[in-house]
Amino acid sequence: MTLLYTQGFEAYDATATRTVLDKDFNYNEDVLATEAGLTTGRNGLGVAAFHARSGGISTTAAGHIIPCAGLSSEDDWVVGFAFRSVFGWFDVSGTERSPILEFIDSDGVIMLSVYLASGTLNVRNGNPATGTKLGFADALLTTNVWHYFECKVNFNAAGSVTLHLNEEPVLTLSTVQTIVTGGDTRPSSIAIGGGIRGQRIEVDDIYILDDAGSIPAHTDFLGDVRIERLNPTGIGATDGSGTEFTPLAGTNWASVADAGTTGITDDDTSYVESSTLSDKDTYAFGAALSVTPANIEAVSIKTSVRKTDAGSRNFVHVAKQTTELDSAILYPSVTYRYMESIFPQDPVAGTPATWTASNLATAEFGYKVNA
């Protein structure tokens, strides 16, 4: 398996607006204006996003939209996330349903939807209003209680769907149509969390996998995961032996450690910059995790970045122990966006190893001008 995307909302507090959050996670426009977009996360760390809709179900995607075009060319995907309903599970007229997951193709057409209705998890080929119902599973869902939901899909005219709830299998469908006739065989975006009639569904700790590769070493589901954020705590080897990026003021590591009281990136208020090929900064992230995990599936580096030059500029993320490993090339735009690279293993001594709390504490992470 290959981990494609993570989101724990650890960079935000409950005062963050959707405009701020959009740097990291696209929001659908169909959200009540009075809702701030965020609330307290399920582990007491960071925050979870929520989405409230003022009407019934829609034939267009609703929820928090994750753009995933280009993430994978595979047709097997796994999506997992925690969710809870704050205002209950509504099914007022029998036609109103609460979509919690929708896979959307490059034409904006919903390929497959999972929604809540009358205490059941339902799967439809297409949108939750008019798509063909493929199956359902009784679900013991409690209002104001976090549940961990996972969905594995093979996108095909004769595909398959498997649902897990709180790490237990609740539905398996085989030889079912999971694409729209004549449409794509993989999603270009994923919508998570919907809601009806003012209902609010909160989500947290999201992951997306495809079935390429063998790391993480799972055949499908990761199970109930917890995503935790660490900020730079000091200088790394590069920063300590002659900083290569130039800070606006102060030290490099403090300029990019946007923790403060909100943890939200402050854009041009503090930053480091370089236009020199191969310039690099790495930082120490020595703060201990809040818990000692049994497994660390991967480390994700996220950087809020923009380019100020005309023409193409790009960079790579760097993970460093005794050996240094570069990420795939990333191409920033002229406006700030979070850009992510996922390192499934510790690059220690050139022999990749499983991440642990101890080797994570000694690792350095940063970025380098690539071109």
Secondary structure in CASP SS format (residue, H / E / C, confidence):
PFRMAT SS
TARGET T0000
AUTHOR 0000-0000-0000
METHOD secondary structure of the structure
MODEL  1
M C 1.00
T E 1.00
L E 1.00
L E 1.00
Y E 1.00
T E 1.00
Q E 1.00
G C 1.00
F C 1.00
E C 1.00
A C 1.00
Y C 1.00
D C 1.00
A C 1.00
T C 1.00
A C 1.00
T C 1.00
R H 1.00
T H 1.00
V H 1.00
L H 1.00
D C 1.00
K C 1.00
D C 1.00
F C 1.00
N E 1.00
Y E 1.00
N C 1.00
E C 1.00
D C 1.00
V C 1.00
L C 1.00
A C 1.00
T C 1.00
E C 1.00
A C 1.00
G C 1.00
L E 1.00
T E 1.00
T E 1.00
G C 1.00
R C 1.00
N C 1.00
G C 1.00
L C 1.00
G C 1.00
V E 1.00
A E 1.00
A E 1.00
F E 1.00
H E 1.00
A E 1.00
R C 1.00
S C 1.00
G C 1.00
G C 1.00
I C 1.00
S C 1.00
T C 1.00
T C 1.00
A C 1.00
A C 1.00
G C 1.00
H E 1.00
I E 1.00
I E 1.00
P E 1.00
C C 1.00
A C 1.00
G C 1.00
L C 1.00
S C 1.00
S C 1.00
E C 1.00
D C 1.00
D E 1.00
W E 1.00
V E 1.00
V E 1.00
G E 1.00
F E 1.00
A E 1.00
F E 1.00
R E 1.00
S E 1.00
V C 1.00
F C 1.00
G C 1.00
W C 1.00
F C 1.00
D C 1.00
V C 1.00
S C 1.00
G C 1.00
T C 1.00
E C 1.00
R C 1.00
S E 1.00
P E 1.00
I E 1.00
L E 1.00
E E 1.00
F E 1.00
I E 1.00
D C 1.00
S C 1.00
D C 1.00
G C 1.00
V C 1.00
I E 1.00
M E 1.00
L E 1.00
S E 1.00
V E 1.00
Y E 1.00
L E 1.00
A E 1.00
S C 1.00
G C 1.00
T E 1.00
L E 1.00
N E 1.00
V E 1.00
R E 1.00
N E 1.00
G C 1.00
N C 1.00
P C 1.00
A C 1.00
T C 1.00
G C 1.00
T E 1.00
K E 1.00
L E 1.00
G E 1.00
F E 1.00
A E 1.00
D E 1.00
A C 1.00
L C 1.00
L C 1.00
T C 1.00
T C 1.00
N C 1.00
V C 1.00
W C 1.00
H E 1.00
Y E 1.00
F E 1.00
E E 1.00
C E 1.00
K E 1.00
V E 1.00
N E 1.00
F C 1.00
N C 1.00
A C 1.00
A C 1.00
G E 1.00
S E 1.00
V E 1.00
T E 1.00
L E 1.00
H E 1.00
L E 1.00
N C 1.00
E C 1.00
E E 1.00
P E 1.00
V E 1.00
L E 1.00
T E 1.00
L E 1.00
S E 1.00
T E 1.00
V E 1.00
Q C 1.00
T C 1.00
I C 1.00
V C 1.00
T C 1.00
G C 1.00
G C 1.00
D C 1.00
T C 1.00
R C 1.00
P C 1.00
S C 1.00
S E 1.00
I E 1.00
A E 1.00
I E 1.00
G C 1.00
G C 1.00
G C 1.00
I C 1.00
R C 1.00
G C 1.00
Q C 1.00
R E 1.00
I E 1.00
E E 1.00
V E 1.00
D E 1.00
D E 1.00
I E 1.00
Y E 1.00
I E 1.00
L E 1.00
D E 1.00
D C 1.00
A C 1.00
G C 1.00
S C 1.00
I C 1.00
P C 1.00
A C 1.00
H C 1.00
T C 1.00
D C 1.00
F C 1.00
L C 1.00
G C 1.00
D C 1.00
V C 1.00
R C 1.00
I C 1.00
E C 1.00
R C 1.00
L C 1.00
N C 1.00
P C 1.00
T C 1.00
G E 1.00
I E 1.00
G C 1.00
A H 1.00
T H 1.00
D H 1.00
G H 1.00
S C 1.00
G C 1.00
T C 1.00
E C 1.00
F C 1.00
T E 1.00
P E 1.00
L C 1.00
A C 1.00
G C 1.00
T C 1.00
N H 1.00
W H 1.00
A H 1.00
S H 1.00
V H 1.00
A C 1.00
D C 1.00
A C 1.00
G C 1.00
T C 1.00
T C 1.00
G C 1.00
I C 1.00
T C 1.00
D C 1.00
D H 1.00
D H 1.00
T H 1.00
S C 1.00
Y C 1.00
V E 1.00
E E 1.00
S C 1.00
S C 1.00
T C 1.00
L C 1.00
S C 1.00
D C 1.00
K E 1.00
D E 1.00
T E 1.00
Y E 1.00
A E 1.00
F C 1.00
G C 1.00
A C 1.00
A C 1.00
L C 1.00
S C 1.00
V C 1.00
T C 1.00
P C 1.00
A C 1.00
N C 1.00
I E 1.00
E C 1.00
A C 1.00
V E 1.00
S E 1.00
I E 1.00
K E 1.00
T E 1.00
S E 1.00
V E 1.00
R C 1.00
K C 1.00
T C 1.00
D C 1.00
A C 1.00
G C 1.00
S C 1.00
R C 1.00
N C 1.00
F E 1.00
V E 1.00
H E 1.00
V E 1.00
A E 1.00
K E 1.00
Q C 1.00
T C 1.00
T C 1.00
E E 1.00
L E 1.00
D E 1.00
S C 1.00
A C 1.00
I C 1.00
L E 1.00
Y C 1.00
P C 1.00
S C 1.00
V C 1.00
T C 1.00
Y C 1.00
R E 1.00
Y E 1.00
M E 1.00
E E 1.00
S E 1.00
I E 1.00
F E 1.00
P C 1.00
Q C 1.00
D E 1.00
P C 1.00
V H 1.00
A H 1.00
G H 1.00
T C 1.00
P C 1.00
A E 1.00
T C 1.00
W E 1.00
T C 1.00
A H 1.00
S H 1.00
N H 1.00
L H 1.00
A H 1.00
T H 1.00
A C 1.00
E E 1.00
F E 1.00
G E 1.00
Y E 1.00
K E 1.00
V E 1.00
N C 1.00
A C 1.00
END
